[in-house]
Amino acid sequence: MKKIFLICFIFLFSLNVLNAETLNLAKNSETAILIEASTNKVLFEKESHKAMAPASMTKIMTMLLIMESLDNGIIKLDDEVLISKRAQDMGGTQIYVEAGSNVKVEDLIKGIGIASANDAAVAMAEKIGGTVENFVDMMNKKCKNLGCMNTNFKNPHGLDEEGHYSSAYDMALIASELVKYDYALKISSTYDENINVSGQNHWLVNTNKLIKFYKGIDGLKTGYTDKAGYCLTATMKRNNMRLISVVMKSDTKDNRSTDTIGMMEYGYSMYGSETIFEKDKYSGTINISNSEKREYKYYLDKDVKIIVDKNRKDVLYTTEVKLNNVKAPLEKGSIVGNLVLDFDGKRYIYNLKVKEEVKKASYFKIFKNHLKDIVTGNVRK
């Protein structure tokens, strides 16, 4: 395996100006894609919208809903999950949970994210959704919200089922949401760990061997069934830029890895990230007429970046701030407008959020402020 990787490195580093077609990327996979995670800019694609069996890459969406539930306080890592007979009887890769026993949420997450355990995925689906079927509905609703056009999930684990499909592009979109959670990356980058399963110690080994054999890759999910072939959604961060690659229906594990590394090296050798505005250094003010202070500072919720081709000299972009006509009261962190970035024929929208709570002024103070505006000629139109 290591020899294959080394040959791939040497080959790609010797070709730094050729386009994706000349490089013949992902030649061992039926479909593939490479995107930059913060902008979802597509850097390379091959039949990326084709509906395919996703196998255990399905668990990327399962993990995303788990992370959201943790973030919203719906579940906690030390919560106990009562294991059902349905979870116990799951086939494929397992951590061998026993019906009637209790397993911590944290251990089930590790089972899913490290070992790709189907029984753990069913247990967490029942914990969050009440039933597997309701959880699958949640998965598909989330897909629609993310703009996935060629995905329909029938289960939370990825075993082949009629009508269960996704595309490389859609899997990349889902992955770009999951990598926003540091805990998800912590789990997916863990190579091995021991957990307690139904009173028994269980050793987990990550199904994604690239996290050990290729420096920088810290996720996300492998997949394999007879129908799906060998699949992998991978991610890594280098030079302040996080990339996500997806390969589907590769013929062997080694070729799945070779295609993934080839796309990653292509991405980092041909593209770079330029930060236009840093969220920690950016601020502006908005006038809210019916508020106590009237002027309030707002901030960006994330850095504004552009992904540029290193061989291009003309990097042109425009930005515009569009403030909403908001009224008090507003909670701290409420969206008060957007920063709009136009670059390379596409529009990117970033939220502007108010830095503090905006309290509504009394009617007397509103009248007083309005009168002051008339006198000073500062009347808002």
N, C-alpha and C positions, 0 to 999 in steps of 0.2 A: 504493500500500500504506500509506504513512504517513498519508494522509487517513482511511483506514478506521480505523486505530488511534486517531487523535485523536478522531474522532466517538464511538468506543466509550468512551474515557476520560471525555469530557464527560457522556455519557449516564449512565454508572455512578456518577460522583461526585455527580450530582444526585439519585440514588436511594439513600439509605443505610439505610432501614428496611424496604424491601419484601422479600418472601420470594423464593425462587429461581424459583417458578412465575411470579410477576408479572414478574420480570426476563426471563423467557423465555431462559434461558441455553442455550448450545450448540444453537441452533435450526438450524444448518446441518449438524449432525453426527447420525448415526443413533444412536450411543451415546456416553456421556461420563461422566466422574467427576472430582471434586475432593476430595483428601484432605490431611490434615496428616501430614507424613512421620514424625514421631517416635512418634505414637500410632496412625496409620492411621485416625483419625477421619474419617468421610465427611461432607463439608460440602455437597456437591451430587452428585446422580447422575441419570442418564437412561439407562434400559435397560442399566445397568452390568454386568449378569451375562450379557448376550446374547453367545453365541459368534460371533466375527467373524474374518475374515482379518486378521492383525495386520501383514502386510507387514514392512518392515524394523524395526519396533519389536521384532520377535523378537530383534534383536541386543542388546537390554537384558539378556536372560537370558544371551546369549553373553558379553557384557561382565562380567556378574556372576560367572560361572564363571572367567573370566580373572582378575578381581580376587582371587577367593578363592585361585586357584592361585599368584598372586604373593605374597599374604599368607602362604600356607603354605610358601613356598619351593620349590614344585614347579617353577616356571619363574622366570626372571629377565629383566629388561628387555633385557639385552644378549645373551641367548641367540639363537643363529642357528636359523632354521626352514628346513628343506629343503622347497622348494615341490614339490608333487605335480602330476601332469598333471590330476588332478581339480580342484585349486584353480585352475590356469591356465585351464581350460575353462569356468569358471563364467560364466554370463550376467549380464545386468543391470549395475548399477553396479560398477566395478572400479578397481583401481589397477594392473592389468596385470602381475601377478607372472608369472615365467617358470619353467616346470618345470625342476628340476635346479639352480636358483639358490638362494642363501641370503638370507633377509631377517630382520632383527632383530625380535624380539618387540615392541619399542617401536614400530617403524615400522608393523607390522601392526595394533597396537592403535589407533594414530592413523588408519590407514586405515579401520578399523571405526567408531571413535567420531566421527570428523570427517566422512569422506566416505561412510560407509555402504557400504564395499566388500564385495561378496559373496565375492570370491576371498580376501580377507584373513580373512574369517570362517571359510571352509573350512580355510584353512591353520592357523589357531589351533585349530580344532576337532580337527584331526588331531594337532597338537602336544600338546594336553592329553589328548584321549580315545584317542589311538592310531588310531582311525578316526572318521569322521563319525558313523556309526551309534552307536558307544559314547558319543560326546559328546552326541548327542541323548538317549540314555537318561539321562545325567547331568542334562541340562536338565529332563527330565520328573520325575525323582526330586526335584530341587530344588524344582520347582513344588509337588509334594505336601507337602514339608516346610514350605513357606511358606503352605500352606492354599489354594492355587489350585484352584478347583473346576471351572472351565470352560476349561481350557487343555490342549492336546496339541500338542507340537511334533514336526515331522517333519524339520526341517532347522535349521541354525544361522544362516541368512541371511534368511529370510522370504519368498522367492519362493513364489508360490501353489502349493500341493500338496494333494491330497485328504487330509483328516484333519488338516490343519495349522490350528489356530485358537486364539484366546484371547479374553478379554473385557476391557473397560475396567477393571473392578475388579481382575482378576488382573494386568494390566499395571501398575497402580498399586502393587500389593503387591510385585511384582518390583522396580519402580523404587525403592520405599522402602528396599529392601536395598542397591541399587546406590549410592544417594546417601550411604551411610555411608562410602564410599571417596572420600577427597579427590582421589586421582589420577584416578578416573573423572570427577569433576566438572571437573577441570583439562582433561582431554581434550575432554569434551563442550562446554566453554565456549570452546574455541579456534576462532576463525573461519577462519583459514587458516594453513597451514604447509607447508614443503617437507620431503619425506622421500626416502630412498634406496630404490628398488625395483628389485631385480635389476640393480644397477649403473647405474640411470638415476635422475636427479632427477625427482621427481613433486610437483606442486603440488596440495595438498588444499584444498578450500573446503567449509565446513560446510553441510550440507543444511538445517540449522535456522537460518533467517535471523533468527529472533526474538532470538537471542543478540547480534545486532548492532543491531537496530532497536527493541528493547524492553528498557530498562534493568532489570537484575536477573535475567533468565532466564539460567541457566548450564547448561542441558541440556534434554532428554536425547536424544531420538531421533525423527526423522521416519520416515514410511513411505508408500509408494504402490505399488499395483498396480491393474490394471483391476478386479479383484475387491474389493480392500480399500478403494479410494478413497483420499482423502488423510487420513493419520493423523498424530498427534503426541502423544508423551508429553513434557511439559515440566515444569520445576521451577524454583523461585526461592526466595530467602530474603529476608525483609523483617521488621523489627521482631522479631527473634529467633524467627521462625516460618518453617519451610520447607514450602511447599505443592507438591503434585504434581498435575498435571492430565493427563487423557487424553481425546483426541477420536478417534473412529473413523468412517470412511466419511463424511468431509466431501466436499462437491462440488468445491471449488477450494482452491488453496493459500491464497489470501487469506482465505477463509471459515474454513479450519482455524486460521489465526492469530487471526482475530477471535473465534472461539469460545474459544480458549485464553486470550486476554487478558481476555475477559469473565468467565470463571470465576475467574481470578486476582484481578482487581479486586474481584469480589464477595467472595471469600474474605478478602482483607485489609481490606475495609471493614466486613465483618460479624462477623469473628472475631478473637480475640486469644489470645496464649499467656501463661499464668501459671505460673511456676515454683514448685512447692511445696517441693522439696528440690534443692539444687545438689549434684551429685556430688562436687565438690571440697571442700565444706564439711560433708558428711554423714559421720558415722561412729558405730559402736556397738561393743559388745563381746560376745563369745560365750565361754562356758565349755566347754572341751573336756577332759573328765575324764582321759583317758589321755595327755595331752600334757605337755611339759616345763614350759611357762609357765602352762598351764591357761586363762588369759584372753588372748584375741586380738582385735584390732580388725578390723572389717570395713567395707567401703565400698560405695557404689552404683556400678554400672557405667555409668550414664548419668543425666542429670537427670530428675527426676520432674516432668512438666508436665501441665497440663490446658488444653484448647482450649475457650474460652468464647465464647458468643454475646454480643456487646457490648451487646445490648438486654436481656439478662437481668440481674435484680438479685439473684436467689437462686442463688448458686453454692455448692452443698453437696457435700462429698466426705468420705470417710473413708479413713484409712490404717492399716495394721496390719503389724507385723513378725512374720514367721513363720520361726523358726530351725530348721534341721534338726538331727537327733540325729547329728552327725558325729563321727568318730573319727580320731585321728592314725594315720599321717602324712598330711599334706595339702600339696600344692604351693601356692606363692604364687599367689593369684588363683583358688583353688578356690571354687566356690559353696557357701556355708554356710547359705543361707536366701533368703527373698524379702521384699520390701516390696510389699504388696498395696494397690492404690488402687482404690476403688470410686467411680465418678463417672458421673453421667448414665445410669445403668442398665447400665453396662458395667464390667468388671473388667480392670485392667491390672496386670501382674506384672513387677517389676523385680528383677534378681539382686543379691544381697548377696555380696560376695567377700572372702575373708580377705586382709589386707594383707601377710602374710609367710608364709614356710614354717612349717608346724606339724610339729614333730618329736615322735616318740613317746617317752614317758618310759620309764625302766627299770621293771621290776616292783616293785623296792624303793621307788622314788619314788611310783609309783601307790598302793602300800599306805600309804605315809607320808601322802600327801595325803588318802586316804580316811579314815584314822584321825583326821587333823586336822579333817576335816569332821564326823565324829561328835562330837568334843569340843566344836566350836564350834556344833554344831547346824545346819550348812550342808550337810546331806545332800540331794543332788538326787533328786527323785522321778521 
